[in-house]
Amino acid sequence: MKAAIVTIGDEILIGQIVDTNSAWMAHKLTLSGFEVEEMQSIGDNAQQIKDTLDDLFARVDVILMTGGLGPTKDDITKKTLCEYFNTTLVFDNSVLDNISNVISHFTTLNELTRNQAYVPEGCTVVQNRVGTAPITWFDCKDKVLVSMPGVPYEMKYVMENEILPRLQAKYDPEAYLKRVFVVKGYTESGLAIHLTEFEDNLPAGFGLAYLPSPGLVKLRLFVRGEHRLAELEVQERKLKNLLGDAILVERDIAVERLLGERLFEKGLTIGTAESCTGGNIAHLITLIPGSSHYFKGSVVSYANEEKVNILQVPANALAQYGAVSEIVAVEMAKGAQRVLNVDCSISTTGIAGPDGGTNEKPVGTVWICTTYKDSHVVRKYQLGKYREANITRASNVAMLQLLEMLG
């Protein structure tokens, strides 16, 4: 079954917002057995919407659309779909009841919001339990068009709870089987070279996808169809033998979530002392629900005086070796342990760039220290030239370094 994704909104085309919906939907559709043929972003233009639908329906079975369903004049998707399917808008009391339930705890119903209860006659209405814009499902002979809100959390909720189950029931596609490995110690190209022979000898229908992130590569081995499970297990064993200890974990998981799981399992607490990463490690750790069980706090000691005054880094160490040095990284990490009263800590001090480097300490030089009770590991990393990438890479590497200590 082939699918296409269309995101609607002038705000996407002018760069005001980033389209995250397409990538998320494509991933979920692929896991459900659909082949995503195409993704398009188009403006709030009625003729462009109609032309896009004509073009895509000639090639795919399912079109998923997001955007243009709000209560304001620039939201034209519902009206345009009425024109496309030669129907009219009708008032739906069940949609109004749902809207009233959604907004009752924070506002009152106004005329614009009430108007969202108008839906194209003849479509199947799917209630939006987390928003005011209803979802409309159109059956076009053996094909389907679904129009959903562009608000990401609303789209995700309805996709997972309503749309994907309905699509699977209608089409019964062959789901993909997959195995995911998070691999450390390789660049993407280095890993691809290492796995060249393995990849060249994969049976027909198998795929190996490389999903790099700073400091890590996620490998996805996949094939379509339950009847190929035994083959998948054979290829999985071969891949594991080739990678050995480079496999950090055999599932699709972020480093910060894996670190949190390890800390929680061991009953340990953690805090961070961050200079060049500016609190990014603390941010990543606290993105994980339940992180309050193990994360106690962070000291963003960007200035040297805060390293001295809060973390008690010796002033003479800063004067003699500079902030970007092994001894300062160690003292920062130990200071975080004391100040925050934690079992484990991470410290980062470096030159994120793009300026500030010297011949001895070029841009991208980062010292990272991790502590686990009375032991510590401190290492120097030479990253890249770009600030944002350096912050991201240093954050990932720091968490990996602590994971290595925890075993």
C-alpha positions in Angstrom: 0.0 0.0 0.0 1.4 3.3 -1.1 0.9 6.5 0.9 1.6 10.2 0.5 1.9 13.0 3.2 0.8 16.6 2.5 1.4 19.4 5.0 -0.5 22.6 4.3 0.4 26.1 5.5 2.1 29.2 4.2 3.9 29.4 7.6 5.8 26.2 6.5 6.8 27.6 3.1 8.2 30.8 4.5 10.2 29.0 7.2 8.2 30.4 10.1 7.7 26.9 11.5 9.4 23.6 10.8 7.4 20.7 9.4 8.0 17.9 11.9 4.7 16.2 11.1 5.8 14.6 7.9 8.8 12.7 9.4 6.8 11.4 12.3 3.9 10.2 10.1 6.3 8.6 7.6 8.0 6.7 10.4 4.7 5.4 11.8 3.3 4.5 8.4 6.4 2.6 7.5 6.2 0.6 10.7 2.6 -0.2 9.9 3.5 -1.6 6.5 2.7 1.3 4.2 5.2 2.5 1.7 5.5 6.3 1.8 5.8 7.4 -1.8 6.1 11.1 -1.4 5.9 14.0 1.1 4.9 17.6 0.1 4.5 20.9 1.8 2.1 23.3 0.1 0.6 26.7 0.8 -2.9 27.7 1.8 -4.0 27.8 -1.8 -7.2 26.1 -2.9 -6.1 25.3 -6.5 -2.8 24.0 -5.3 -4.5 21.7 -2.8 -6.8 20.3 -5.5 -4.0 19.9 -8.1 -1.8 18.1 -5.4 -4.7 15.7 -4.7 -5.2 14.9 -8.3 -1.5 14.3 -8.8 -1.1 12.0 -5.8 -4.3 10.0 -6.2 -3.0 8.8 -9.5 -0.1 7.2 -7.7 -1.0 6.3 -4.1 -3.7 4.6 -2.1 -3.7 6.8 1.0 -3.2 10.6 1.4 -2.7 12.0 4.8 -3.0 15.8 5.1 -2.3 18.1 8.0 -3.0 21.8 8.4 -5.5 24.5 7.4 -8.3 23.4 9.8 -8.2 26.3 12.3 -11.0 28.8 12.9 -9.5 31.8 11.0 -9.9 32.9 7.4 -6.6 31.6 6.2 -7.6 28.0 7.2 -9.2 26.9 3.9 -8.7 23.1 3.9 -12.3 22.1 4.8 -13.9 24.4 2.3 -11.4 23.3 -0.4 -12.2 19.6 0.3 -15.9 20.3 -0.1 -15.2 21.8 -3.6 -12.9 18.9 -4.5 -15.5 16.2 -3.5 -18.4 18.2 -4.7 -20.2 18.5 -1.3 -21.1 21.2 1.2 -20.4 22.0 4.8 -23.0 20.8 7.3 -23.2 21.4 11.1 -22.4 18.3 13.2 -23.7 18.4 16.8 -21.4 15.6 17.9 -18.4 17.7 16.9 -19.8 20.7 18.8 -20.2 18.5 21.9 -16.6 17.3 21.5 -15.3 20.9 21.1 -17.2 21.9 24.2 -15.7 19.1 26.3 -12.2 19.9 25.0 -12.3 23.6 25.9 -14.5 23.6 29.0 -11.6 23.6 31.4 -9.8 26.6 30.0 -12.1 28.9 28.0 -15.7 29.4 26.7 -17.1 28.7 23.3 -17.0 31.6 20.8 -18.4 31.9 17.3 -15.2 31.1 15.5 -14.6 28.0 17.6 -18.3 26.9 17.2 -17.9 27.1 13.4 -15.3 24.3 13.5 -18.3 22.0 14.0 -19.1 22.4 10.3 -17.8 19.4 8.4 -18.0 18.2 4.7 -21.2 16.3 4.1 -20.6 12.6 3.3 -17.2 12.3 5.0 -16.5 10.1 8.1 -15.9 12.4 11.1 -13.3 11.3 13.6 -13.5 13.3 16.8 -10.4 15.2 17.9 -10.2 14.4 21.7 -7.3 16.8 22.3 -8.3 19.8 20.0 -11.1 21.6 18.4 -10.6 20.8 14.7 -12.3 17.5 13.7 -10.6 15.0 11.6 -12.3 14.1 8.3 -11.9 10.8 6.4 -12.9 10.5 2.8 -13.3 7.1 1.0 -12.6 7.5 -2.7 -13.5 4.1 -4.1 -10.6 2.0 -3.0 -8.5 5.0 -1.8 -8.5 7.2 1.3 -7.9 10.8 2.1 -7.6 11.9 5.8 -7.4 15.5 6.8 -6.0 16.2 10.3 -5.0 19.3 12.3 -1.4 20.6 11.9 -0.8 20.9 15.6 1.7 18.1 16.2 0.4 16.7 19.5 -3.2 16.6 18.1 -2.0 14.9 14.9 0.0 12.3 16.8 -2.8 11.5 19.2 -5.3 10.9 16.5 -2.9 9.0 14.2 -2.0 6.6 17.0 -5.4 6.1 18.4 -7.7 6.4 15.4 -6.2 6.7 11.9 -3.5 4.0 11.9 -5.8 1.4 13.4 -8.5 2.2 10.8 -6.0 2.1 7.9 -4.6 -1.2 9.0 -8.1 -2.7 9.3 -9.0 -1.4 5.8 -5.8 -2.5 4.0 -4.2 -5.1 6.2 -0.6 -4.3 4.9 2.3 -6.5 5.5 4.2 -4.9 8.5 7.9 -4.4 8.5 10.0 -6.5 10.8 13.0 -4.6 12.2 15.9 -4.8 14.6 17.5 -1.6 15.9 21.0 -1.3 17.3 22.6 1.8 18.8 26.3 1.6 17.9 29.1 3.5 19.5 32.7 4.1 18.4 32.0 4.5 14.7 31.3 7.4 12.3 28.6 6.7 9.8 31.0 6.2 7.0 33.4 4.1 9.1 30.5 1.8 10.1 29.3 1.5 6.5 32.8 0.4 5.5 33.0 -2.1 8.3 29.6 -3.6 7.2 30.2 -3.5 3.4 30.4 -7.3 3.0 27.5 -7.9 5.3 25.3 -5.4 3.5 26.3 -6.7 0.0 25.2 -10.2 1.0 21.8 -9.3 2.5 19.0 -11.4 1.0 16.6 -9.7 -1.5 14.1 -7.5 0.3 16.3 -6.8 3.3 17.5 -3.3 4.1 20.0 -1.7 6.4 19.5 2.0 7.3 22.1 4.2 9.0 20.7 6.9 11.3 23.6 9.0 12.6 23.6 11.4 15.5 26.6 13.0 17.2 28.7 10.3 18.8 26.3 7.5 17.8 24.9 5.6 14.8 21.5 3.8 15.0 21.3 0.8 12.6 18.0 -0.5 11.5 17.9 -3.9 9.9 14.5 -4.5 8.3 12.4 -6.7 6.0 8.7 -6.8 5.1 6.5 -9.8 6.1 6.1 -12.0 9.1 7.0 -15.0 7.0 10.6 -13.8 6.9 11.2 -13.7 10.7 13.6 -16.7 10.6 15.7 -15.0 8.0 15.7 -11.8 10.0 17.0 -13.6 13.0 19.9 -15.1 11.0 21.0 -11.7 9.7 20.6 -10.3 13.2 23.1 -12.8 14.6 25.6 -12.1 11.8 25.3 -8.3 12.5 25.8 -8.8 16.2 28.9 -10.9 15.7 30.4 -8.2 13.5 29.7 -5.4 15.9 30.4 -7.0 19.2 30.9 -4.6 22.1 30.3 -1.6 19.8 26.5 -2.3 20.3 25.4 0.0 23.1 21.9 -1.3 23.2 19.6 -3.4 20.9 16.6 -1.1 20.7 15.7 2.3 19.4 16.4 4.5 22.4 17.9 7.9 23.0 21.1 8.1 25.1 19.4 10.3 27.8 16.6 7.7 28.2 19.1 4.8 28.4 21.1 6.7 31.0 18.0 7.5 33.0 17.0 3.8 33.0 20.4 2.8 34.2 20.4 5.3 37.0 16.9 4.4 38.1 17.7 0.6 38.1 20.8 1.2 40.2 19.1 3.7 42.6 21.6 6.4 41.7 21.3 10.2 41.5 23.0 12.6 39.1 23.7 16.3 38.6 25.7 18.2 36.0 28.2 21.0 36.0 28.2 22.5 32.5 30.2 25.2 30.9 30.4 24.8 27.1 27.2 22.8 26.9 25.3 25.5 28.7 22.8 23.2 30.5 22.0 21.1 27.4 22.8 17.9 29.2 20.4 18.8 32.0 17.8 19.7 29.4 18.1 16.3 27.7 18.0 14.4 30.9 14.9 16.2 32.1 13.1 15.7 28.8 12.5 12.1 30.0 9.3 11.5 32.1 10.3 10.4 35.6 13.7 12.0 35.6 13.0 13.6 39.0 13.7 10.1 40.5 17.4 10.5 39.7 18.2 14.0 38.5 18.8 16.5 41.2 20.0 19.6 39.5 22.6 21.4 37.4 25.2 24.2 37.8 25.7 26.1 34.6 29.0 27.6 35.5 29.7 29.5 32.3 31.9 32.2 33.9 35.1 31.3 35.8 33.9 33.1 39.0 30.9 30.7 39.2 33.3 27.7 38.8 35.1 29.1 41.8 32.2 30.4 43.9 29.7 27.6 43.4 31.7 24.5 42.4 34.8 25.5 44.5 37.2 25.0 41.6 40.6 26.2 42.9 41.3 29.7 41.5 45.0 28.8 41.0 44.0 25.8 38.8 42.1 28.2 36.5 44.9 30.6 36.4 47.6 28.0 35.7 45.8 25.7 33.3 42.8 27.7 32.0 39.1 26.8 32.2 39.5 24.3 29.3 41.7 21.8 31.1 41.7 18.3 32.6 42.1 19.5 36.2 39.2 22.1 35.9 36.9 19.4 34.4 37.7 17.1 37.3 37.2 19.8 39.9 33.9 20.8 38.3 32.5 17.3 38.4 33.6 16.7 42.0 32.2 20.1 42.9 28.8 19.1 41.4 28.8 15.9 43.5 29.4 18.0 46.7 27.0 20.9 45.9 24.2 18.8 44.6 24.8 15.8 46.9 24.6 13.2 44.1 26.1 9.8 43.3 27.1 10.7 39.8 28.0 13.8 37.9 29.0 15.1 34.5 31.1 18.1 33.8 31.9 19.8 30.5 34.4 22.6 29.8 35.5 23.5 26.3 35.5 25.8 23.3 32.2 25.4 21.4 33.1 28.0 18.8 33.0 29.5 16.3 35.6 31.8 18.0 37.8 31.5 21.0 40.2 28.8 19.9 44.0 28.9 20.0 46.7 26.8 18.5 46.9 24.8 21.7 43.2 24.6 22.3 41.4 24.9 18.9 37.6 25.3 18.6 36.0 22.0 19.4 38.3 21.1 22.3 36.2 19.8 25.2 37.2 18.2 28.4 34.5 15.9 30.0 34.7 14.4 33.4 32.2 11.8 34.8 32.0 10.6 38.3 30.5 7.6 39.9 30.7 7.7 43.7 34.5 7.8 44.4 35.8 7.2 40.9 36.0 9.5 38.0 36.9 9.4 34.3 38.2 12.5 32.5 38.9 12.7 28.7 39.6 15.3 26.1 37.6 15.3 22.9 38.4 17.1 19.7 35.1 17.8 18.1 34.3 20.1 15.1 34.2 23.7 14.1 30.5 24.4 14.5 28.9 25.5 17.8 25.6 23.8 17.7 27.0 20.5 16.6 29.8 20.7 19.2 27.2 21.2 22.0 25.1 18.3 20.8 28.1 16.0 20.3 29.6 16.9 23.7 26.3 16.2 25.4 25.9 12.8 23.8 29.6 11.8 24.4 29.3 12.9 28.1 26.3 10.7 28.7 27.9 7.8 26.9 31.0 8.2 29.0 29.0 8.0 32.2 27.1 4.9 30.8 30.4 3.3 30.3 31.3 3.8 33.9 28.0 2.5 35.1 28.4 -0.8 33.2 
